[in-house]
Amino acid sequence: MIPRPRPERFRLRRTMMFMNAQKPGLIKDAYIYGVDSIMLDLEDAVAENQKDAARFSLYHALKTIDYGDTEVIVRINGLDTPHWQEDIRVCVAGGADGIRIAKCESAKDVLTVEAAVEKAEEEFGVEKGRTLLMAALESPKGILNAYEICAASERMFGVAISGGDFRKCMQTTPQRDGIDMVVARGQMLIAARAAGVQCFDTVFTNLDDQEGFEAEVQQNKAMGFDGKSLINPKQIRYVHEVFAPTEKEVRQAEKIVSAFRENAAKGLGVFTVDGKMIDIAFIPGAERTLRLARACGMYEGDLV
Amino acid sequence: MINKVGREIPDYLLKNGKEVYQGKNYMDGKYIQKASPKTRRYEKPQESKIAESIVKALKDCGAKSGMTFSFHHHLRDGDFVVNMVMKAAIEELGLDNLTIAATSLGSAHDPIADYIEQGKVVGIQTSGIRGRMGEVVSAGKLPTPAIIRSHGGRPRAIEGGEVHIDIAFIAAPTSDCVGNCRGIGGKSNCGSLGYAMSDAKYADHVVVITDCLVDFPNMPASVEAIDVDAVVVVDSIGNPKKIASAAARISQNPRDLMMAENVAKVIASTPYFKEGFSFQTGVGGPSLAANLFLEKYMDERNIKMGWAIGGICGPMVELLKKGKVGKVIDVQDFDLDAVNSINQTPNHFEMSASQYANPANKGAFVNKLDFVVLAALEIDTGFNVNVLTGSDGVLRGAPGGHPDTAAGSKCCIIVTPLVRGRMATVCEHVVTVTTPGDCVDVLVTDYGIAVNPLRQDLIKCLDDAGIKHVTIEELKEKAYSLVGRPDDLEWEDKVVAVLEARDGTILDVVRKIKPFHV
C-alpha cells in the first residue's frame, strides 16, 4: 500500500496528461515523464463494457504504484451514466488526489458529486475533505454557469474546458487562431479567477502538428491559464518551457518576497523595489512565480 | 582465478599465455607478432577464377576435416551463405571436425545447430550467437567452449594468429570473375564489407560467393582479387528483406524519446560536445532517436559533428547530406538509405573491422571517439554490461562493437529501460560481463540517470548543467521494487563459452545452465 500525502488544493498544474485507466502498461509509471498531474480516464477512453475492468486496474494502480510528487486525478463518467457512483467509490477507496467531473453544467452537479465523495470517504475511512474536485466544462451551459461551478465547493481546485464536445455544441472546429473557443476560454478564465480556482485549457489532439500545438500553448499562457491537458508525453516539455517564468521575473519575484519579509519585520507595509512601489498585493503573484521557478529548476532558494 | 570484474575463470583456460581480464588498457604498449597466411601463387595469367560449385571451390582450396572456415555477417539475418557452405562441406564432401569463425551468427543459421549436435561442427568463434545455435551451445553440445569476441577483438585475434582461418568465405553482393567484391550493385546489397576485410587478408584461402557477377574490374573493391582463390556464383546469397530494412525509422515511443532526449542532454553537458566532435550510436529505439535530439543541440550551439562511425543507418546519412556531420565511416550498413549511400555520398566511407575497433593495431577509430551511445540487456551496479546472455543464462546476443567503443570513447552512455517486462535491466550482478564497468560512464534509463563514480568529472558536468542523477544502486533498487528480485541462476561446472575481452584476456565464461525445475 502506498500512502499518498493529503492533496494540495492549489499546487502547480502546468500539465495534466490523460491516460486510459484500463491500460496497465501506460499507467504503471506515467510519472516518469515529469508531468505535474496525470489524469486517469474512466470515461471516454474506456469502452462501455470495460468500465469495471478499468476501475479494477485503476484501484490497484492507486494502491500499489508510488506516483511520488505527481498528482493523480481520475476522470469519472458523466452524471447521466450508470457508472459515476461506482467510479467515485473506487477513486476514494484507492486514494486518488482528485476527481474530474465530466460534462459539468451546474453547481448542483458539483454538489451531487461532492455528496457521493463524502459518503465514500466515510465508507472507506478516508479523511473527510481529502478528495479534491475539478470540473470539465463541455457545453455552452457549463460555460455560462462557470462561476457557480467554480465556487460550488471548498474541494474545487479548478475548471477545464473540453474542446471536443464544446466545439460540437457550438458547430465549429479547431481554428488556427483559437477564435472558435476564445469567448468560452475567456469566460471560463474570468469565472475561475473570480472564484479563486485554477483554470486549464483543453487537449491539442493532432500530434503531427507541432506548430499548431505550440501556437495554442503560447495563447494559453498569454490568456492566463494555469496549465493544459495533454494526450502524449512528448507534449509535456514544450508546455513547461512556455509556462516557465523568465530569469528576470524570477529575480524580481525573489527581491519582492525577501524585501516584503524584511520590511514586514520592521513594521513597514509599503516600500519600493527598483523604484517600483510594492505592497502585500504583489506577494501571492511573486510567490507563485518562485514556486513555478522551483518546478522549472530555476530557483533553489528557501523563500517558498 | 578471479578477474578484475569479479568473475571466476577456471585455471584450465589459462594456458598458452591466456590471462584473465586485468582492467582497461592492460595490453597497451605490448608487442604482438602478426601472423601471416600461407597463400597460393597465381603467376600464370588467368581468365577467371569461377568455380562451378561451392564443392569445387572447397576442393580447389584443399578443404579437409578439422579446418576453420570464416564468415562475415553483413547479410545479417538474411544470410544464406553460412548454411550453403557448411552443407556442401559436411553433406557433400563429408567433412567433419570443423570450426566456424564468424563475425556474427544469428537465427538465420539455425541449421548449423544440427551440425553441432551431430558433432560435425566442433568449434564456434563469433561475436553474436542466437536462436537454436545459442541453445545447443548453451546445452554444452560443443566439445570445446565457443569463443565470443568483440568486433575489434576478432581482427586482433586473427592478426595475432590466435585464430588461423583456413578458408574465408566472402558473401559478396557483387564480384567480378577474379574476386573483386563490393557490397553494392547487385540484388542482395549490404553496403559495407568491413568485417570481411581482415578475413580476406589473413586466411590461407579465400572463396567469394556471389549472386551477381559483374564485369571486371569491380571497383572500388572492398575485398580485392589479389586475396581471392575462387569465385562461386549462386542463385542467391541472401534474402534482401532481411539484409537491410527499408529505412530505420526513429521511434515514436514516448519512453524511447524521453530517454533519447536525456542522452542528448548528457552529451551536450560535457566538454567533448564541441565543433568537430565524434559520435557513434546504435540502431535500437532510444539510441537511434538520440540523433534527433543531438541535432537540436548542435543547431542551438551552432556546431557540427566531425565524424560518425559504426553500423550506420538512414538518420546518420541524412545528417551527412545536410552537412551536419563531416564524414561517416562504417563497417556495416543497417538500412537501404545507408547501403545506397556508402562510397556514393561524398564523405561516406567504408572501413575494416580492424580499422574500426582492433585494440592491437596502431590507430583504431574507436580510440578517437568522443561519444558512443549503446544499449544493454543488463547493467549491474559495477556498470558491467551484458549483451550476450538472456535472463535464463542462454546465449542470445552479441557483444559486437560494444566493448570496443565503450573502451575507446571518452564518454560511453548506456541507454536502456529500467525493466523489460518482468526483468530488471539494472541489477546486482549481470549474468555475463560482456563490457567491463570501467569502460562505461553514464547510464540513462526511463527512471533516471546514473554516472559511474569513476567519472567524477562527468558528475560535475551533469551537476553544472542541472541534470538530475542518482546512484546506480538507487536505480537497481527501484527496478527490484517494481519487478522483484530474481533468484540466482544455477549453473553446472562445464564452460560452454569463453568471453574474451577485446584485448584477448578472459572477461567471463558462460557455463552450462542447469535445467529449470519449479
Interface residues (C-beta under 8 A of the other chain):
Chain A: D29 I32 Y33 N232 P233 K234 R237 G297
Chain B: P254 R255 L257 M258 E261 D446 Y447 G466 L482
